[in-house]
Amino acid sequence: MKSQIVVLNEMYQQLSAIHAMEEKAWEDFQQIWVPVSYKRKEVVTAAGEVERYLYWVVDGIQRGFHLHEQKEATIVFTYPGSFSGIIDSFLLQQPSRYFLETLSSSVFLRASFQQVEQCRKKHPSIAELMYKALAFTTKGILERQIELMVYTAEEKFRTLLKRSPHILNLVPHKYLASYLGIDATTFSKLLGTVRLDS
């Protein structure tokens, strides 16, 4: 397992690529993160709870999903080297409509809402970093909306493989089918007929 120093250095590299932080801002920001771990298939945040933490994934894979009656809709996957948590609940401090669960045993660094807010208000570069990160997230959400609404099942499948070719080996296929908005039978057929290198 990577040391916290190595993980924070990787976080710094990724965040700096979005927006540069001055030294003092990074000093304060890196100090708010605390390690925490969860077992496989453990609920990190449940619908109805307010998301109290922002997570940075160190190890493992997670999914965010919505439960409507008995039907689940997978909306996002998170991996090492990315933020995790129910972001709208975190930012608004309102009850979540979604669940966040681990698909494998997972290790995170996490920071509380109060700590993140304190850094954001104190350091303009962190506020700008968060603004830009949310802009990129919004762009991705809108692109995914188009994919879900107008792409064929095969186009959705190909787009997923192009964006995240490794995901077939990491995530149970029923969750990938749910994420793409197609049924499991169609997903299985595509898996057998679509060439991954084409």
Buried (B, 14 or more C-beta within 10 A) or exposed (E): EEEBEEBBEBBBEBBEEBBEBEEEBBEBBBEBBEEBBBEEEBEBBBBEBBBBBBBBBBBBBBBBBBEEEEEBEBBBBBBBEBBBBBBEBBBEEEEBBBBBBBBBBBBBBBBBBEBBEBBBEEBEBBBBBBEEBEEEEEEEEEEBEEBEEEBEBBEBBBBBBEEBEEBEEBBEEBBBBBBBBBEEEBBEBBBEEEEEEE
